[in-house]
Amino acid sequence: MTDTPLKLQIHSIDDIAVLSALWQDALINAQDIQFDETAKEVVIIADRYRWEVAETTQERVLTGLRIGGVSAVQHQNLVKDEAQTSFYNLLHIAYENTTDGAQYAIFTFSGDAALRLTLDHIVMAAADIAPPRPAIATPHHEADEDGKR
């Protein structure tokens, strides 16, 4: 479909849904999730499956995501051990706005792992940071009752 590197600005709930679709099945090393409390920023480096070209070729690409306005980070079952490389398969990125006005970006991974970022506002930027390369395997998802994967 395109050889153009991904470059997105995310400022809305709809934008997060697009990011989630493009980042589904991204492989993320727990060491590549960094929170800078002073800057209120999270940076994530992922090995992203290029869904946007999947009909013609199977590729992965290194992609960076910067999330601003982060006031807190919580995680479940994400192991950040320098002696052990732990990769997590991203299933979904969701946005949650609670009745008390709190905003969250929730990254759900296979293996019951998750990352929840408390947001002051939605401001994210994603960009491919290396050339694409052939994927070793193609992720496969069963279609749901609406035919979506």
N, C-alpha and C positions, 0 to 999 in steps of 0.2 A: 504494500500500500504506500509506504513512504520510507525514505531513507533519512528523513529529517529528524534530527535528535529531538527528544521530548523536552519541552520547556513550558512549564505551567505556572501561573499565578493563581493561588487558591484563596478566595475571599468569601465564599458562601457555602451553604450546605450542599447545593447542587454541584459546586466545584469539588467538594470532598467526595461525592459519589463518583465523579469522573476519575479522580485520583485513585479511589478504591478499585475501580475496574481496571485501571492501567497498572496498578501495583499488585493485583491479585497474583499469588504464587511467587512473589518476590522472596528471595532468600536473604535473610538478614542475620549477620553475626552479632550476638549480643554486645560484643566489644565495639561495634560500629553504631551504637546508640549513645550519643553524648548529650548531657544536659549541662548548659552553662547557666547557673543560677543568677549570676550577675547580669548577664545579657537577657535573661528570661527566654532562652532559646534552646531548642532541641534540634540536633542534626543527626540524620540517619542516612547511612550509606547502604544501598541494597543492590543485589544482583537480580534485576527485574526481567521477567519474561516479557517479551515484546508482543503483547496481545494485538496491538494495532497492525502487525504484519503477519499474524499467525495463519491467515488463509493461504499465504504464498511461501512463507519461510518460517523456520523455527529458530529464534534468536534470543539471546540474553544480552543485557547491557548493564554496566554499573551506572547507578542513578543516585543522586543526592536529593534529600528532602530537608529543607530548613523550615522549622515551625517557630514562629515568633509569638510573643505574648503568653509564654508558658509560666504559670505561677507554681505548679506542682507536678511531680511525676510519681506515679504509682505503677507497680508491675506485679505480675503473678507468674511464677514459674519461669522467669527469664534468668538464666545463670550467666553472670558476668565473671568468669573465672579465667584469669590470664594463662593458667596452665592448661586449660581445656578450651578448644574452639567449639562453641555451641551455635549452630545455625538454626533459625526458625523460619518456617514457611508461613508467609502472611496470607491469611484467608480474606480479611475484610478490614476496612477502615470505616468507622461510623462516627457520627456526630450525635451528641446527646445534650439537650438543654433541659435542665431540671426546673421544677416549679419555683425554686428559690433563686433562679437566675444563673446558676452555675452552668458553665459550658465545658464540655469534654470532647476530646478526640480519643477514640478507643480503637486500638490496633489489636485485632484478634488473630492469634497464630494457631497452627495445628499443635496438638499435644497439650492443650489446655493452658497455653501461655497467653498473656495479654499485657498490654501497655496502655495506661490511661493517663492522658495529659489534661490538666486543668488549664483552660484557656481564658485569657482576658478578652480576646477577640479572635476571629479567624483571620490569620495571615500566614500563609505558607507559600513556599516556592519549591518546585521540583524541576530538576534538569538532568539529562543524561550527561555523564562526565567522562565517558570513554566510548570508543567505537563498538558497535554491536559485534557479537561473535556467535557462531553456531551453538545452539542449545544441545546438550547431551540427551535430554529427555523432554518430551512435551507434556505439560500438566494436563490432566484429564479430569473433567467434572461431569457428573451425571446431570442431565437436564431436569429441572423441576417441573411441576405440573403445568407451568406457563411456557415451557420450552426454553427457559433461560438457563444459563450455565453459571 
